[in-house]
Amino acid sequence: MIDVTGEINAVRRRVGERVMEAGTARTVTISRAYDTDVEDLWEAVTTADRISRWFLPCSGELRLGGRFDLEGNASGTIERCDPPKNFFATWEFGGQVSWIDVRLTPEDGGRARLELEHIAHVDDHWEQYGPGAVGIGWEQGLLGLTLHLESDADVRSDMGPEWAMSDEGKEFTRLSGEGWFMAHVESGDDEAAARSAADNTIAAYTGSVE
């Protein structure tokens, strides 16, 4: 059993903007500290074997200029890499291109913090679903990373679709969606629009769309 409230409260969420070559994009940033050092955390998020044990089956060349593929999900190119501090990559999914900027920093007590910024230009999908569309997905992923780092085990089977549709999984999604709603409003966006987007996203993730 997962301490859903504790896991939700362990995460920092932020919604903002970032200027890209093609114009200003919206950003969804999720951050969490882990009970491991930067080197181990870097290995967990940049090696195919480790990624495949907590996120999705991963293949490709995980190096500067290399291509990666997450089975059934996104692929991309690693455009910048500064081990064990940072990597920046395209995130290609559903015919659209966005970007991820992953930063690792040491914290007191031998811990390490991961901060992941997902960058995307505003489109109809953002207007309808807001930051929670990617925020909830990343939060589920980082929960898998948490469980993997605690046990060094393959936890994907425990965190798959069956868990996501369980009462525990749906409560995690709901609380995550509420967290992204608050971050959306704190960024200065209209509260009513943020509320509608959050409700749409929570419904889509929990299978309660009418």
C-alpha positions as CSV (number, residue, x, y, z in Angstrom):
1,M,0.0,0.0,0.0
2,I,1.2,3.5,-1.0
3,D,1.0,6.5,1.3
4,V,-0.8,8.5,-1.4
5,T,-1.0,11.7,0.6
6,G,2.6,11.6,1.6
7,E,3.8,10.9,-1.9
8,I,1.7,13.8,-3.3
9,N,3.0,16.2,-0.6
10,A,6.6,15.2,-1.4
11,V,6.4,16.8,-4.8
12,R,6.8,20.4,-5.8
13,R,4.9,21.7,-8.9
14,R,5.3,24.8,-10.9
15,V,3.7,26.1,-14.1
16,G,5.4,28.9,-16.1
17,E,6.7,30.0,-19.4
18,R,10.0,29.6,-21.3
19,V,11.2,31.4,-24.5
20,M,12.1,28.9,-27.3
21,E,13.3,29.6,-30.8
22,A,9.8,29.1,-32.1
23,G,8.3,31.5,-29.5
24,T,7.1,31.4,-25.9
25,A,6.1,28.0,-24.6
26,R,4.4,26.9,-21.4
27,T,6.3,24.9,-18.8
28,V,5.3,22.2,-16.4
29,T,8.0,21.6,-13.7
30,I,7.9,18.7,-11.2
31,S,10.6,18.3,-8.5
32,R,11.3,15.7,-5.8
33,A,14.1,14.8,-3.4
34,Y,15.3,11.2,-3.1
35,D,17.2,9.3,-0.5
36,T,20.1,8.6,-2.8
37,D,23.1,10.5,-4.2
38,V,23.3,12.4,-7.5
39,E,25.4,9.7,-9.2
40,D,22.9,6.9,-8.4
41,L,19.9,9.1,-9.4
42,W,21.6,10.0,-12.7
43,E,22.1,6.3,-13.5
44,A,18.5,5.6,-12.6
45,V,17.2,8.2,-15.1
46,T,19.7,7.9,-17.9
47,T,20.4,4.2,-18.4
48,A,18.0,2.0,-20.4
49,D,18.1,-0.9,-17.9
50,R,17.2,1.3,-14.9
51,I,14.6,3.3,-16.8
52,S,12.9,0.1,-17.9
53,R,12.6,-1.0,-14.3
54,W,10.5,2.0,-13.1
55,F,9.1,3.8,-16.1
56,L,8.7,2.1,-19.5
57,P,10.8,-0.3,-21.6
58,C,13.6,1.9,-23.0
59,S,16.0,1.5,-25.9
60,G,18.3,3.5,-28.0
61,E,21.5,5.4,-27.6
62,L,21.3,7.4,-24.4
63,R,24.1,9.8,-25.1
64,L,24.6,13.3,-26.6
65,G,23.0,13.3,-30.0
66,G,21.5,9.8,-29.5
67,R,17.9,8.7,-30.0
68,F,15.8,7.0,-27.4
69,D,12.5,5.2,-27.5
70,L,10.1,4.5,-24.7
71,E,7.9,1.6,-25.8
72,G,4.3,2.6,-26.5
73,N,5.0,6.2,-25.6
74,A,7.5,8.9,-26.7
75,S,10.8,9.0,-28.5
76,G,13.4,11.8,-28.8
77,T,16.9,13.1,-29.3
78,I,19.3,14.0,-26.5
79,E,20.3,17.6,-27.5
80,R,22.4,18.5,-24.4
81,C,24.0,16.4,-21.7
82,D,26.2,17.3,-18.7
83,P,26.5,14.2,-16.4
84,P,25.5,13.9,-13.7
85,K,23.8,17.3,-13.6
86,N,21.5,17.8,-16.6
87,F,20.2,16.6,-19.9
88,F,17.9,18.2,-22.4
89,A,15.9,16.2,-25.0
90,T,13.1,16.4,-27.5
91,W,9.9,14.6,-26.5
92,E,8.1,13.3,-29.6
93,F,4.7,11.9,-29.1
94,G,1.5,11.8,-31.1
95,G,3.0,13.7,-34.0
96,Q,3.9,16.6,-31.7
97,V,7.3,17.8,-30.5
98,S,7.9,19.2,-27.0
99,W,11.0,19.1,-24.8
100,I,12.2,17.9,-21.4
101,D,14.9,19.5,-19.3
102,V,16.1,17.3,-16.4
103,R,18.3,18.7,-13.7
104,L,19.8,16.9,-10.7
105,T,21.2,18.7,-7.6
106,P,22.7,17.4,-4.3
107,E,20.9,18.1,-1.1
108,D,21.9,17.8,2.6
109,G,22.2,14.4,4.1
110,G,23.5,12.7,0.9
111,R,20.2,13.1,-0.8
112,A,19.6,14.3,-4.4
113,R,16.8,16.3,-6.1
114,L,15.4,15.7,-9.5
115,E,13.7,18.6,-11.3
116,L,12.0,17.8,-14.6
117,E,10.7,20.6,-16.8
118,H,8.4,19.7,-19.7
119,I,8.2,22.5,-22.3
120,A,5.4,22.7,-24.9
121,H,3.8,25.3,-27.1
122,V,0.2,26.1,-26.3
123,D,-2.3,24.3,-28.5
124,D,-5.9,23.1,-28.2
125,H,-4.8,20.3,-25.9
126,W,-3.3,22.7,-23.4
127,E,-6.5,24.8,-23.5
128,Q,-8.7,21.8,-22.8
129,Y,-6.5,19.9,-20.3
130,G,-3.9,22.3,-18.9
131,P,-0.6,21.4,-17.2
132,G,-2.1,18.3,-15.5
133,A,-2.2,16.4,-18.8
134,V,1.6,15.9,-18.6
135,G,2.0,16.7,-14.9
136,I,-0.1,13.8,-13.7
137,G,1.8,11.4,-16.0
138,W,5.2,12.6,-14.8
139,E,4.0,12.4,-11.2
140,Q,3.0,8.7,-11.7
141,G,6.4,8.1,-13.3
142,L,8.3,9.7,-10.4
143,L,6.3,7.6,-8.0
144,G,7.6,4.6,-9.8
145,L,11.1,6.0,-9.5
146,T,10.6,6.5,-5.8
147,L,9.6,2.8,-5.3
148,H,12.5,1.6,-7.5
149,L,15.1,3.6,-5.5
150,E,13.7,2.3,-2.3
151,S,14.0,-1.4,-3.3
152,D,16.3,-1.4,-6.5
153,A,13.5,-3.6,-7.9
154,D,11.5,-3.6,-11.2
155,V,8.3,-1.9,-10.1
156,R,6.6,-1.4,-13.5
157,S,4.2,-4.4,-12.9
158,D,3.1,-2.8,-9.7
159,M,2.5,0.6,-11.2
160,G,0.8,-0.3,-14.5
161,P,-2.7,0.3,-15.8
162,E,-4.3,-2.0,-13.2
163,W,-2.9,0.1,-10.3
164,A,-3.8,3.4,-12.1
165,M,-7.5,2.3,-12.2
166,S,-7.6,1.0,-8.6
167,D,-9.1,3.1,-5.8
168,E,-5.6,4.0,-4.6
169,G,-4.4,4.9,-8.1
170,K,-7.5,7.1,-8.8
171,E,-7.0,8.9,-5.5
172,F,-3.4,9.5,-6.4
173,T,-4.5,10.9,-9.8
174,R,-7.2,13.1,-8.2
175,L,-4.8,14.6,-5.6
176,S,-2.1,15.1,-8.3
177,G,-4.7,16.8,-10.5
178,E,-5.7,19.2,-7.7
179,G,-2.0,20.0,-7.1
180,W,-1.6,20.9,-10.8
181,F,-4.8,23.0,-10.6
182,M,-3.3,25.0,-7.8
183,A,0.0,25.4,-9.6
184,H,-1.9,26.5,-12.7
185,V,-3.8,29.2,-10.8
186,E,-0.6,30.3,-9.0
187,S,1.0,30.9,-12.4
188,G,-1.5,33.7,-13.0
189,D,-4.0,31.8,-15.3
190,D,-7.7,32.3,-15.0
191,E,-9.1,30.2,-12.1
192,A,-12.2,29.1,-13.9
193,A,-10.3,27.9,-17.0
194,A,-7.8,26.1,-14.7
195,R,-10.6,24.4,-12.9
196,S,-12.2,23.2,-16.1
197,A,-8.9,21.9,-17.4
198,A,-8.1,20.1,-14.2
199,D,-11.6,18.4,-14.1
200,N,-11.1,17.3,-17.8
201,T,-7.7,15.8,-17.1
202,I,-8.7,14.0,-13.9
203,A,-11.7,12.5,-15.7
204,A,-9.6,11.4,-18.6
205,Y,-7.0,9.7,-16.4
206,T,-9.6,8.0,-14.1
207,G,-11.8,6.8,-17.0
208,S,-14.8,8.9,-15.8
209,V,-15.3,10.8,-19.1
210,E,-18.9,10.7,-20.1
